Amino acid sequence: METTLQTERLILNRPRGEDVDPMFRILSDRRTTRHNPGDALGWREEAEGLFAHWEDQWDRHGVGYFAVRLPDRTDPIGFAGVKHVLLDDRPVLNLYYRLEHRSWGKGYGTEAVRAVVVHVNELLELPPIMARVKPRNVASAKIVAGLGFIPAPGLDLAADDEHEDVYVLNWDRHL
């Protein structure tokens, strides 16, 4: 079953095979991944593997990463969603969003993430969700805080030899 979310300005749907090339374009752009350089793709084959992983998340859990689209564009401007992860042996959802750099500063990130959070809160009855944010990524921290995520300093992580702040929502709940 296809899940499509629509906001005032965006359409979010499960990525399709034809999204692999835009996925590679967006996720290999160093401007787009400047806050998470370790996530930058170097080869198209990496995008194919990532797409397969995203497909598996959807197939296994019924939720995953959405392609974020403007209504007048076929190619996505980015991706936003959740994936199932273990944090200290506890199953939680990890929030992800990455938009092409040209789309920054227009409120699309907030709009897309809000749609994802509302959807998974309804679908999974308020699941625990975490968002990992590099301290220098002020815009990302503002997005998650604006959606009700709270800092969880005891859960902060190191990734790519760099500290990440962890923000949580529905943390007293269980998947």
C-alpha positions in Angstrom: 0.0 0.0 0.0 1.4 3.4 -1.0 1.6 5.9 1.8 1.4 9.5 0.6 1.5 12.5 2.9 0.5 15.9 1.7 1.2 19.2 3.4 0.4 22.8 2.3 3.4 22.8 -0.1 4.8 19.3 -0.3 4.0 15.7 -1.3 5.9 12.9 0.6 5.7 9.4 -0.7 7.7 6.2 -0.6 10.8 6.5 -2.9 10.6 4.8 -6.3 13.3 3.2 -8.4 13.5 6.4 -10.6 14.4 8.3 -7.4 17.9 6.7 -7.2 19.5 9.2 -9.5 18.1 12.2 -7.7 19.0 10.5 -4.4 22.6 10.2 -5.6 22.6 13.9 -6.8 21.3 15.2 -3.5 23.2 12.9 -1.1 26.5 13.2 -2.9 26.4 17.1 -2.9 28.8 18.3 -0.2 26.8 21.4 0.4 23.7 19.2 1.2 25.7 16.9 3.5 28.0 19.6 5.1 26.6 18.9 8.6 27.0 15.1 8.1 29.9 14.7 5.7 30.1 11.0 6.6 26.7 10.5 5.0 27.8 11.8 1.6 27.6 9.3 -1.2 30.6 8.9 -3.5 29.2 6.4 -6.1 25.8 5.9 -7.7 26.0 2.2 -6.5 25.9 3.5 -3.0 22.6 5.2 -3.8 21.3 1.9 -5.2 22.3 0.1 -2.0 20.7 2.8 0.2 17.5 2.7 -1.8 17.4 -1.1 -1.3 17.9 -0.6 2.5 15.1 2.0 2.5 12.8 -0.4 0.6 13.6 -3.1 3.2 12.6 -0.7 6.1 9.3 0.0 4.4 8.6 -3.7 3.6 9.5 -4.9 7.1 8.1 -2.1 9.2 5.5 -0.2 7.2 7.3 3.0 7.7 10.5 4.5 6.3 12.0 7.4 4.5 9.8 9.5 2.2 10.8 11.3 -1.0 9.9 15.0 -0.4 8.5 16.6 -3.6 7.2 19.9 -4.7 3.9 19.4 -6.5 5.3 20.9 -9.7 8.5 18.8 -9.7 8.9 15.0 -10.4 12.3 14.7 -8.8 12.4 14.9 -5.0 14.0 17.9 -3.3 15.1 15.6 -0.5 14.1 12.8 1.9 12.6 12.6 5.3 11.3 9.8 7.5 12.1 7.4 10.2 13.9 4.0 10.5 13.9 1.4 13.3 17.1 1.3 15.2 18.4 0.0 18.6 19.7 2.5 21.1 21.2 0.7 24.1 19.2 -2.4 23.1 16.0 -0.4 23.0 14.0 -0.3 19.8 13.2 3.3 18.8 12.7 5.3 15.6 15.5 7.5 14.3 14.3 10.7 12.5 16.1 11.5 9.3 15.8 14.4 6.9 18.1 15.7 4.2 17.0 18.3 1.7 19.0 19.6 -1.3 20.9 22.8 -0.3 18.8 24.9 -2.7 15.7 24.1 -0.6 17.1 25.3 2.7 15.7 28.3 4.5 12.2 27.9 3.0 10.5 26.0 5.8 10.4 22.8 3.7 12.4 20.8 6.3 10.0 21.8 9.1 7.0 21.0 7.0 8.3 17.6 5.9 9.4 16.6 9.4 6.2 17.7 10.9 4.2 15.5 8.4 6.4 12.5 9.2 6.1 12.9 13.0 2.4 13.3 12.8 2.1 10.3 10.6 4.2 7.9 12.7 2.6 9.2 15.9 -0.8 8.2 14.5 0.3 5.0 12.8 2.4 3.6 15.7 0.5 5.3 18.6 3.2 7.7 19.9 6.4 5.7 19.4 9.7 6.8 20.9 11.5 8.9 18.3 15.0 10.3 18.5 16.8 12.9 16.4 20.6 13.1 16.2 21.8 16.7 15.6 25.3 18.0 15.3 25.6 21.0 17.7 26.7 23.4 14.9 23.5 22.5 12.9 21.4 25.2 14.5 18.6 25.0 11.9 18.1 21.3 12.5 18.0 21.7 16.3 15.4 24.4 15.8 13.3 22.1 13.6 13.1 19.3 16.2 12.7 21.5 19.2 9.9 23.3 17.4 8.1 19.9 17.0 8.3 19.1 20.7 11.5 17.1 20.8 13.5 17.7 24.0 17.3 17.4 24.5 18.4 14.1 26.1 22.0 14.8 27.2 22.5 11.4 28.7 21.9 9.8 25.2 24.3 12.0 23.3 26.4 10.1 20.7 29.6 10.3 18.8 29.4 9.8 15.1 32.2 10.3 12.6 34.4 11.3 15.5 32.1 14.2 16.2 29.6 14.7 19.0 25.8 14.6 18.3 23.1 15.9 20.5 20.1 13.6 20.9 16.6 15.0 21.0 13.7 12.7 21.9 9.9 12.6 21.6 7.5 10.2 23.3 10.5 8.8 25.2 8.4 7.2 27.9 6.7 5.0 25.3 7.8 1.8 23.8 7.7 0.3 20.3 
